[in-house]
Amino acid sequence: MMKTGWSSVRSLLLIFFFCGLLMTAGCEGTDTRDQVDDTVKTAAGQKDLERYQQMKEQIGDIQAQETERYRQLDTDTDAKTE
């Protein structure tokens, strides 16, 4: 009799564990979860920081392009004077 009681308790615990696992795993990919994550990032300022980093990279790229253009113009003017 005791063996049957422990077996049913173990079965119930196992069922609760798997149900909890499925409920937790099911929330990760939903649109609501994405909206909540987005709201938290906005409130914490992480989105602003990401935008700042992206603008910083773009400015660096633009500066590198301008430097290359100036070098090319300088090379062209040196070639014309010779």
C-alpha positions as CSV (number, residue, x, y, z in Angstrom):
1,M,0.0,0.0,0.0
2,M,2.8,2.4,0.8
3,K,4.5,1.7,-2.4
4,T,1.4,2.7,-4.4
5,G,1.1,5.9,-2.5
6,W,4.7,7.0,-3.2
7,S,4.3,6.0,-6.8
8,S,1.2,8.2,-7.2
9,V,3.0,11.1,-5.5
10,R,6.0,10.7,-7.7
11,S,3.7,10.6,-10.8
12,L,1.9,13.8,-9.7
13,L,5.2,15.6,-9.1
14,L,6.5,14.5,-12.5
15,I,3.3,15.7,-14.2
16,F,3.5,19.1,-12.4
17,F,7.2,19.4,-13.3
18,F,6.5,18.8,-17.0
19,C,3.5,21.1,-17.1
20,G,5.5,23.9,-15.5
21,L,8.3,23.3,-18.0
22,L,6.0,23.5,-20.9
23,M,4.3,26.7,-19.6
24,T,7.7,28.4,-19.0
25,A,9.1,27.3,-22.4
26,G,6.0,28.3,-24.2
27,C,6.2,32.0,-23.2
28,E,9.6,32.6,-24.7
29,G,8.6,33.0,-28.3
30,T,5.3,34.8,-28.1
31,D,4.7,38.3,-29.3
32,T,3.6,39.5,-25.8
33,R,7.0,38.4,-24.5
34,D,8.8,40.4,-27.2
35,Q,6.7,43.5,-26.4
36,V,7.5,43.1,-22.7
37,D,11.2,42.8,-23.4
38,D,11.1,45.8,-25.7
39,T,9.3,47.9,-23.1
40,V,11.8,46.9,-20.4
41,K,14.7,47.8,-22.7
42,T,13.2,51.1,-23.4
43,A,12.6,51.9,-19.7
44,A,16.1,50.8,-18.8
45,G,17.7,52.9,-21.5
46,Q,19.3,50.0,-23.3
47,K,17.6,50.9,-26.6
48,D,19.0,54.4,-26.4
49,L,22.4,53.0,-25.7
50,E,22.2,50.7,-28.7
51,R,21.1,53.5,-31.0
52,Y,24.0,55.6,-29.7
53,Q,26.5,52.8,-30.4
54,Q,25.1,52.4,-33.9
55,M,25.3,56.1,-34.6
56,K,28.9,56.1,-33.3
57,E,29.8,53.3,-35.7
58,Q,28.2,55.1,-38.6
59,I,30.1,58.3,-37.8
60,G,33.3,56.3,-37.7
61,D,32.5,54.8,-41.1
62,I,31.7,58.2,-42.6
63,Q,35.0,59.6,-41.2
64,A,37.0,56.8,-42.8
65,Q,35.3,57.3,-46.1
66,E,36.0,61.1,-46.0
67,T,39.7,60.4,-45.1
68,E,40.0,58.1,-48.0
69,R,38.5,60.7,-50.3
70,Y,40.9,63.4,-49.1
71,R,43.9,61.0,-49.7
72,Q,42.6,60.3,-53.2
73,L,42.2,64.0,-54.0
74,D,45.6,64.7,-52.6
75,T,47.1,61.9,-54.7
76,D,45.3,63.3,-57.8
77,T,46.5,66.8,-57.3
78,D,50.1,65.6,-56.8
79,A,49.9,63.6,-60.1
80,K,48.6,66.7,-62.0
81,T,51.4,68.9,-60.8
82,E,54.1,66.6,-61.9
